[in-house]
Amino acid sequence: MTTRRPRSLRGAIVGFGNVAVEGHLPAWRQHKLFDIVAVCDPSEARLGLAAELLPTARRYAIVDELLRRERLDFVDVATPPASHTEVVLAALAKRVAVLCEKPLTTRWDELRRIRSAASAARAVVFTTHNWKYAPIIRTAKRTLRRGDLGAVSHVRLETIRTAPPSDAGGASTWRLDPAAAGGGILVDHGWHAFYLARHLVDAEPVAISAVTSQRKFTTAGVEDTAECTIEFPHARAEIFLTWAGDARRNSGTVAGSSGTLTIADDTLVTTIADRAPVETRFAQPLSAGSYHPDWFAAMLDDFHAELHDPTVRGDNLREAEACCRLLERGYQSSAAGGARLALVEPPAPAAADPASGE
C-alpha cells in the first residue's frame, strides 16, 4: 500500500518587502508542504517584483480583496508591525491560519483580541521566532536539555548593530518611525531576545526592569538602545541592545550550576565543571545578514506541526504572549525610570452595564 503524500497548503504573502523576499520566499520555495499562490502589497513596484519572482502567484493591493477571492490555508504577514493586528484579525475572521513576522503586536489589548479570534476560528497564529532555529542556538538548547549545565541561573544576551536594518527602499525608514514600528530596538531586536531568554531558561518570566535611550539616532521618534533585566522564578536574564554600536555582533552567556555556555557570533564554547572547554564553530555568525532564510525554513516544520497536531498547537502563541507582556511592561518600566514591574496580565475590560446607557 502506498502512503498518500499530504497536499500542499495554499498560502499568501502579505507585505512583499525585503524580509519577505530575502528571508521568507526562499524557504517557502524549498518546502514541499507549502505553496505560495498569492502576494499582497500596496506598492506597484513590489507587486512587479512579485510577478518576476512568483509568476504564477496572483497579486493584490488590498488584503480584504485577497481574502475574499482566494481559498487559503494560511497567510504569511510580513508588513511593518503597526499593521499586524489588522491583517491577522482579518485572516482569522476568514478562519485562515496566520504566520506573522515579529512582533505579533506591541500591545497587550491587541494580543488579547488576537487570542480570542484565534480561539473562535480554531486557527493557528504563529509568530516568526526564527532565532531559535539558528544552528548555534539549537546546539546550545540540546546541551541544556541534556542537563549538562545543571539548573540555569543566569543568561546574558547582547545584540550590537551600527544602524537599524534597511527596508525595501534601502533606507531604515519605518523602523525609526514610531507610527509604523510601534517602538525602536526593543520592538525590533528585543522581541527576539525575549523569546530566546525564555527558551534558554525554559521558564515563564515574572518581572522586568528596562531603560531605553537614544545614543545615535537622536532625532528619531524611537529608542536606539535598550537594557533589560528579566526575572524568572529561579533565574535572571540581562539583555543589551543597540543600533549605536561600533560594529555588528551578537554574543551571550548561559550559566548553570554545573557549567557555562558562551556564544560569540559563530563560536559556542561549552565549559562543564572541571572539563576542558569545548569550542564549536559554525558556518555563519549570528550577526550575518538580517533575513536568515535557513532559520525560517527550519521553523516551518514547527508551523506545520501546529497546523496538524493539537498537542503542540498554541505553543508559539504562548511564547508570543510572553514577549508582548515583556515589551509592554518594558516600556512602562523605562518610563518609570527603570522600575521593576511584575508581568501580571491586566484584567479584561468590564462589560458595559446596559442600565447605564454606556
N, C-alpha and C positions, 0 to 999 in steps of 0.2 A: 504494500500500500504506500502511495506517495504522500508526502506531507504537503499540504497546501500552503503556499507562501502567503503571509499576510498582505493585504492590499496596502498600497502606499496611501498615506494620509495626505489630504489635499490642504495646502496652506497658502497664505498670502503674506507678503512682507508689507508692513505699513510703516513708511518712512524709509526712503532709499538713500540715506546719507552714507558717509564713509564707513561707519560701523557695520551697516547692513551689507555694503558692497565688499569690504575688505575682511570683515570678521564672520558674518553670518552666511552669506551666499556660498562661499567655498565649502562650508560644512554641509549645508542643505544639499548641494550638488552631489556630494560623495555618499550621503546616507541613503540607503536603498529603501527605507521605510517612509520617507517623506518626499513630497513632490510640491514644489512652489508653482502654483498655477496663476497667480496674480500678484501685482505690485500696486501699491497706492502711495502717491506723493503729490503734494500740491504744485511742485515745481515741474514745469515742462522739460527743463534740462535734465532733471533726474529721471523723469519718465522716458526721455530719449535714451539715456544711458541704460535704463532697464530694457528697452527694446533691443539694444545691442547685446546685452549680456544674457537676457532671457527672452529670446524672440518668440517663443510660443506662449509666454505668460500674457494675460490680459492686463491692461493698465487703466488705473482710475485716479482721478484727482481728489475724490471725496470718499471718506470712509463709509458713510451711510450708503452710497451707491454700490461700493464694493460688497458690503454685507447683504444688500438687497438682491444683487444679481448673481453672486457666486454661492455655490454649495461648498462650504468649507468645513474642515475638521479643526483647524486652528489658524490663528493669526500670530505673526511674529512682529511685535510692536517695537520699532527702533526709532521712534520720534524723540525729540527733546523731552525731558521729564515733565514739564508743565502740562503736556497733553496726554500723558499716560492714562490717567484715571478716566478721562472721557472716552478714549479709544477702548480701554479694557472693558468698561461698563457697556459700551455699545456692542462689543463682541459677545459678552456674556448674556445680553438681552436676546441674542440670537442662538444661545446655547452653543457657542463656539469656544473651544479651549483657547487659552492665551499663553504665549511665551513672550515675556516683556523684558526689555532692557532694564537694567538697574538705573535709578531706584524705581521700584514699583510705584511708589508715591512718596512724597515728602511729608504728608500729613496723616495723622492717626485717624481723624474722622473719615478721610477718604479710604484709608485701608479698611476700616470697618465696613464701609459701603461695598467695597470690592469683595470682602469676605462673605458678606450676606448674599451678594449677587451670585458669587460662585457656588454657594451652597444651594441657592434656589434653582440655579441652572444645572446643578450636578456636573459642573465643568471644572477642569483643571486650570489653575492660574499658577504659572511657573516663572520665576524671575531669573534672569541670566546671572547666575553666581559662578561665572566661569573660572575665577581664580582658584577655586577649589580643585580644578581639574588640571592645573599646571603640574607637570611631572614631578617637580621638586616638592610641591605641597602634597601630592598623593603619596610620595615616598615617605615624607615626614609623618603623614597620618597613619601609614601602615606601621611605622615604628611605634607610634603612640598606642595603636590598637593592640600590638603585641605586649604592651606593658613594660617595654624595656626601660622607659624613663620613670616608671612609677607614677604616682599621682602628680598631675600637672599643677604647679603653684603660680607660675608667672609666665606671661607672654609679652613680648615687645615686638611691634611691627612698625617699620618706617618706610614711607614712600617719598622719595625726593625727585622733584621734577624742576626744570627751569621755566616752564610755562604750561598752561593747560593744553590738552590735546586739541588739534585743529578740527574744524568741522568740514563739511563737504566743500565749502568755498575756499579752503586753505587758510582760513583765519580762525582764531579761537573766540569767535563772537558769542554764540549763545551760552557757553559755559561761564562767561563773565557777565551775563545778563540775568539778574535775579528773576525776572518775569518768565524767562524760558527755562532756566536751570533749577529754580527753586532754592538755590544756595550755591556755595562755592565748592572748595575742595572737600568739605565734609560730606557733601552730597555725592560728588564725583568719585573720589578715592576712598572717602570714609566708609561708604556703604560696603565696598569690598573688604576693608579692614574689619568692619563689624562682623560680617558673616565668617571671615577667616578666624577671628578670635574665638567666636562661639564654636566653630568647627574644631579648632585645635584644643580648646579646653574641654569640649564635649559637655557643656552645661549651659543653662539659661542665665543671661546676665540679670543682675538685680539692681544695679545703680551705675550712674555715670557722672563724671565731672569733666568739663571741657572748657577750653579757652580758644577762641578764634581771633585771627588778626590779619591785617593787610601789611605785608612786608615789601612787596614789589609792585603789585597792581593796585596802587593806592587810589586810583580814580574809578576803579570798578565798583560795582554795587554789591560785591560778594567778597568773602574772605579768600585769601590765597594760602593761609597756613592754619593748621589746627593741631591742638594737643589734647588728648583724651586719656582718662583713666576709667576703665570699665571694671566693675566688681562682679565677680561670680561667687557662688556660695563658698567655694574653697580655693579661689584663685583670683588673680588680678591681671588685667591686660593694659599695657601702655601703648598708645598709638601716637605717632608723629607723622604729619602730612604737610608737604609744602610744594607750591608751584614757584617758590622763590629761591630754589637751591642753585648751587654752582655746578651741578652735574645731575645725571639721570641714573638712579639706582634704587634698588629695593633690598631691604635687609630685615632680619628678625631673629629672635631667640625664643625657644620654648624650654623652660626649666621645670624639671620634675624632681621627685625625691631621690631618684637614682641616677640622674644624668641630665644632659643638656643637648638640644639641637640648635645649631647655629646656621642661619640662612644668609648667604651673601650673594645675591643675584643668581649666579649659575652654580653655586657651590653649597653643598649641605655637609656640615661636619657633625657627626654623632659622637658624643662622649658619654660613655656609660661607666659609672662607678670608677674603678681603678684601671679599666682597659685603656689601651692606646686609642686616641681619636681615629675615627674612620671618616675619610673625606670622599664624597661622591660628587662628580662633576656632571653637569647636564648640558645638552647641546645648545640650549638657548637660555639666556638670562631672563629673570622675571621682568626686568625693565625693558626688554627688547620689544619695540612696537607698542601699539595701543589696541590692537584688534584681536590677535590670538585665535585664528580660525581653528587651530588644532585643539585648543581648550574648549571652544564652543562645540566642536564635533564630538568630543568625549562626553560633554554634558548632555547631548541629545539622547543618549541611551537612557539617562535618568528621566528626562522629559517623557520619552516613550513609555518608560515603566510606569510613571504616574498616570498616564493616559489609560493604561490597561490593567494595572494592578491596584485594587482598592486598598491593599495592606500598606502601600507606601504613598498613596495619594494624600496630598496635603503637607508632606514633609517640607517641601520647598517653601510653601506659603507660610508655614510657621517660622521658618528662617527669615523670610522677608518681614514678617510681623515684628520679630525681634530687632531687625535692622531699622525699621520705621520708628519704633519706640526709642531706640538709641539716638537716632537722628533728631527727632523732635525734642527729646529731653536734653540732648547735647547742646542744641542751640539755646534752649531755655537756660541751661547751666551757664553758658558763656555770657548770656545777657545778665545773669545774676553774679557775674564776677568769678565764675568757675566753681560755683557751689555744687556740692554733692546732691544729686537728685535721684530718688528711687524710681525704678521703672514700673510704676503702677499703671494699670490700664484705666483711663478715665471712665467714669460711669456713662452708660448710654444716655442720650438725651431723653428727658422725660416726655412722655406723650402729652400732647396738648389736652387741656380739660375742655370738653365740649361746652360746659356751662359757662366757661369764662369768655367764650367767643374768640379765643386765640387759635 
